[in-house]
Amino acid sequence: MGILNVTPDSFSDGGCFLDPDTAVVHGRRMAAEGAAVIDVGGESTRPGAAEVEVDEEIRRVLPVVEALSEEMRVSIDTTKPEVARAAVGAGASLINDVSASLWPVAAELGVGWVAMHRQGDPHSMQDAPTYDDVVSEVRDFLVERADRAREAGIDEVWIDPGIGFGKTKVHNLSLLRHVGELVATGYPVAIGTSRKSMLGRLLAASDGVDEVPTHDRLEGSLATATWAMAQGVRMVRAHDVLPTVQAARVVGGEIQD
């Protein structure tokens, strides 16, 4: 899943693809590099991000979704029913939902749905996240939501543990280590670690610096993505599509002499 943020304030590429024409070019590039889905988002979900009005979010995503969906599969990254409906009307066939609340909309529209776990909201989720057992709590929450979606008639339901969304570094690493428990639920698992702050801190520890900047986290992004895929994760979100696809092929043994 190639990440396409048409926002001014996303943590990694905010402002880079705010222009629709530039965004479409980048979406085509990621598809050519091997992305099976292009995930278009018009509101940043990073910690502390400001909420975007519905009309503005629709204005940002609609021309991009409309153009790209004629050529490739597109998902809409949103928590707003109105935005989801507008994007699906423009051609999106998957709702990537960090609030795990839009299954009625996905069922109504007859499209796929990704349920992600998040503790709190962008303003509070990283203040003091706490769990008794992060793996079992995240798993049970996602299975409950996924079961509801299936009961509502959605055929394509994904679950995502929400790395970095209301979790400490220890929580994130525990979820990665035990991601096989999510895979064992039988629901296809999606995961996103690409360029996240956890990787900046982990890479910094190995380099002896305070924190590795966002643009220099490729090694950590690839390591965590390939680990997840080796455990049975079916979809990974990536900013750097080509190296992620190449790494996946190496791990999967698809590259021949």
C-alpha positions as CSV (number, residue, x, y, z in Angstrom):
1,M,0.0,0.0,0.0
2,G,1.6,3.2,-1.2
3,I,1.1,6.2,1.1
4,L,-0.1,9.4,-0.6
5,N,-0.7,12.2,1.9
6,V,-2.4,15.2,0.2
7,T,-1.9,17.3,3.4
8,P,0.3,20.2,4.5
9,D,1.2,18.7,7.9
10,S,1.7,14.9,7.7
11,F,4.7,13.8,9.7
12,S,6.9,12.6,6.8
13,D,5.8,14.2,3.6
14,G,3.4,17.0,4.6
15,G,3.1,19.6,1.8
16,C,4.9,17.5,-0.8
17,F,1.8,16.3,-2.6
18,L,-0.8,19.0,-1.7
19,D,-1.0,19.9,-5.4
20,P,-3.4,17.4,-7.1
21,D,-1.3,17.1,-10.2
22,T,1.9,16.4,-8.2
23,A,0.0,13.9,-6.1
24,V,-1.3,12.0,-9.2
25,V,2.1,11.8,-10.6
26,H,3.4,10.3,-7.3
27,G,0.6,7.9,-7.1
28,R,1.3,6.6,-10.6
29,R,5.0,6.3,-9.7
30,M,4.2,4.2,-6.6
31,A,1.9,1.9,-8.7
32,A,4.7,1.5,-11.3
33,E,7.1,0.6,-8.5
34,G,4.8,-2.2,-7.3
35,A,2.2,-0.8,-5.0
36,A,-1.1,-2.8,-5.2
37,V,-3.1,-0.1,-3.5
38,I,-2.6,3.7,-3.3
39,D,-3.8,5.1,0.0
40,V,-5.0,8.7,-0.3
41,G,-5.4,10.8,2.9
42,G,-6.4,14.4,3.3
43,E,-6.1,14.7,7.0
44,S,-2.9,14.1,9.0
45,T,-3.3,11.5,11.9
46,R,0.1,12.2,13.4
47,P,0.1,13.1,17.2
48,G,-1.1,16.6,17.7
49,A,-2.5,17.1,14.2
50,A,-5.3,19.6,13.8
51,E,-8.7,18.4,12.7
52,V,-9.7,19.2,9.1
53,E,-13.2,20.3,8.1
54,V,-15.1,17.8,6.0
55,D,-15.4,20.1,2.9
56,E,-11.6,20.8,3.0
57,E,-10.7,17.1,3.3
58,I,-13.0,16.3,0.4
59,R,-11.5,19.1,-1.7
60,R,-8.0,17.7,-1.1
61,V,-8.7,14.0,-1.9
62,L,-11.4,14.0,-4.5
63,P,-9.4,15.0,-7.6
64,V,-6.6,12.6,-6.7
65,V,-8.9,9.7,-6.0
66,E,-10.8,10.3,-9.2
67,A,-7.7,10.4,-11.4
68,L,-5.9,7.5,-9.9
69,S,-8.8,5.1,-9.5
70,E,-9.2,5.0,-13.3
71,E,-5.8,3.3,-13.5
72,M,-5.2,1.4,-10.2
73,R,-6.8,0.4,-6.9
74,V,-7.3,3.3,-4.5
75,S,-8.1,3.4,-0.8
76,I,-9.3,6.4,1.2
77,D,-7.6,7.1,4.5
78,T,-10.3,8.9,6.6
79,T,-12.4,8.8,9.7
80,K,-15.3,10.8,8.3
81,P,-18.3,9.2,6.7
82,E,-18.9,12.1,4.3
83,V,-15.3,11.9,3.0
84,A,-15.5,8.1,2.6
85,R,-18.8,8.4,0.6
86,A,-17.3,11.1,-1.6
87,A,-14.1,9.1,-2.2
88,V,-15.9,5.9,-3.0
89,G,-18.2,7.8,-5.4
90,A,-15.0,9.0,-7.1
91,G,-13.7,5.4,-7.4
92,A,-12.0,4.3,-4.1
93,S,-12.8,0.7,-3.3
94,L,-11.3,0.4,0.2
95,I,-11.8,2.6,3.4
96,N,-8.7,2.7,5.6
97,D,-10.2,3.7,8.9
98,V,-7.9,4.7,11.8
99,S,-11.0,5.1,14.0
100,A,-12.3,1.6,13.3
101,S,-15.8,3.0,13.2
102,L,-16.8,3.2,9.6
103,W,-17.9,-0.4,8.9
104,P,-21.6,0.7,8.5
105,V,-20.4,3.0,5.7
106,A,-18.3,0.4,4.0
107,A,-21.2,-2.1,4.2
108,E,-23.6,0.5,2.7
109,L,-21.2,1.3,-0.1
110,G,-20.1,-2.3,-0.8
111,V,-16.4,-1.7,-0.4
112,G,-13.5,-3.1,1.7
113,W,-12.6,-1.8,5.1
114,V,-9.5,-1.7,7.2
115,A,-10.1,-1.5,10.9
116,M,-7.1,0.1,12.8
117,H,-6.6,0.2,16.5
118,R,-6.0,3.6,18.1
119,Q,-6.1,4.5,21.8
120,G,-7.3,8.1,22.2
121,D,-7.3,10.7,19.4
122,P,-4.5,12.6,17.7
123,H,-4.5,15.2,20.4
124,S,-4.1,12.8,23.3
125,M,-3.0,9.4,22.0
126,Q,0.6,9.8,22.9
127,D,0.2,11.5,26.2
128,A,0.3,8.4,28.4
129,P,-0.8,5.3,26.6
130,T,-1.4,2.3,29.0
131,Y,-2.4,-1.3,28.6
132,D,-2.5,-4.3,30.8
133,D,-1.6,-6.6,27.9
134,V,-1.2,-4.6,24.7
135,V,-1.2,-7.6,22.3
136,S,-4.4,-9.3,23.7
137,E,-6.2,-5.9,24.1
138,V,-5.5,-4.8,20.5
139,R,-6.3,-8.2,19.1
140,D,-9.6,-8.5,20.9
141,F,-10.7,-5.0,20.0
142,L,-9.9,-5.6,16.3
143,V,-11.6,-9.0,16.1
144,E,-14.7,-7.5,17.7
145,R,-14.8,-4.7,15.1
146,A,-14.0,-7.1,12.3
147,D,-16.7,-9.5,13.3
148,R,-19.2,-6.6,13.3
149,A,-18.1,-5.7,9.8
150,R,-18.5,-9.3,8.6
151,E,-22.0,-9.5,10.2
152,A,-22.9,-6.2,8.3
153,G,-22.0,-7.9,5.0
154,I,-18.5,-6.7,4.3
155,D,-16.5,-9.4,2.4
156,E,-13.1,-7.7,2.6
157,V,-12.1,-6.9,6.1
158,W,-8.6,-6.1,7.2
159,I,-7.2,-5.5,10.8
160,D,-4.3,-3.2,11.6
161,P,-2.7,-2.9,15.1
162,G,-2.0,0.8,14.7
163,I,1.7,1.0,15.3
164,G,2.4,4.5,16.8
165,F,-1.3,5.3,17.5
166,G,-1.6,5.5,21.3
167,K,1.3,3.2,22.0
168,T,4.8,3.6,23.5
169,K,7.9,2.2,21.8
170,V,7.6,-0.9,24.1
171,H,4.0,-1.4,23.0
172,N,4.9,-1.1,19.3
173,L,7.7,-3.6,19.6
174,S,5.6,-6.0,21.5
175,L,2.9,-5.8,18.8
176,L,5.5,-6.4,16.1
177,R,7.0,-9.3,18.0
178,H,3.6,-11.0,18.4
179,V,2.0,-9.9,15.2
180,G,1.5,-13.6,14.5
181,E,-1.3,-13.6,17.1
182,L,-3.2,-11.1,14.8
183,V,-2.5,-13.3,11.8
184,A,-3.9,-16.3,13.7
185,T,-7.3,-14.6,13.9
186,G,-7.9,-15.4,10.3
187,Y,-8.4,-11.8,9.3
188,P,-5.9,-10.4,6.8
189,V,-3.5,-8.1,8.7
190,A,-2.2,-4.7,7.4
191,I,0.5,-2.8,9.2
192,G,2.3,0.5,8.9
193,T,5.7,1.2,10.4
194,S,7.1,3.3,7.5
195,R,9.3,6.2,8.7
196,K,7.7,6.3,12.1
197,S,9.2,8.0,15.2
198,M,9.8,4.6,16.9
199,L,12.2,3.8,14.1
200,G,13.9,7.1,14.4
201,R,14.7,6.4,18.1
202,L,15.8,2.8,17.4
203,L,18.1,3.8,14.6
204,A,19.5,6.6,16.7
205,A,20.4,4.2,19.4
206,S,22.5,2.2,17.0
207,D,24.1,5.3,15.5
208,G,24.8,7.0,18.8
209,V,22.7,10.1,18.1
210,D,19.5,11.6,19.6
211,E,17.1,10.7,16.8
212,V,17.4,9.8,13.1
213,P,15.3,12.2,10.9
214,T,12.2,11.1,9.1
215,H,13.8,10.9,5.6
216,D,16.6,8.7,6.9
217,R,14.6,5.8,8.4
218,L,14.6,3.4,5.4
219,E,16.6,0.6,7.1
220,G,14.1,0.5,10.0
221,S,11.1,0.7,7.7
222,L,12.4,-2.2,5.6
223,A,13.4,-4.3,8.5
224,T,10.0,-4.0,10.2
225,A,8.0,-4.4,7.0
226,T,9.8,-7.6,6.0
227,W,9.6,-9.0,9.5
228,A,5.8,-8.4,9.5
229,M,5.4,-10.0,6.1
230,A,7.5,-13.0,7.2
231,Q,5.0,-13.5,10.1
232,G,2.1,-13.6,7.7
233,V,1.1,-9.9,7.4
234,R,-0.7,-9.5,4.0
235,M,-0.3,-5.7,3.4
236,V,2.3,-3.1,4.5
237,R,1.9,0.7,4.2
238,A,5.1,2.3,2.7
239,H,6.4,5.7,1.7
240,D,9.3,4.0,-0.1
241,V,7.5,1.6,-2.3
242,L,10.3,0.3,-4.6
243,P,12.8,-0.8,-1.9
244,T,9.9,-2.3,0.1
245,V,8.7,-4.3,-2.9
246,Q,12.3,-5.5,-3.6
247,A,12.8,-6.5,0.1
248,A,9.5,-8.4,0.1
249,R,10.5,-10.3,-3.0
250,V,13.9,-11.2,-1.5
251,V,12.1,-12.5,1.7
252,G,9.5,-14.3,-0.4
253,G,12.2,-16.0,-2.5
254,E,10.7,-14.6,-5.7
255,I,14.0,-13.3,-7.2
256,Q,15.7,-15.9,-9.3
257,D,19.3,-16.1,-10.5
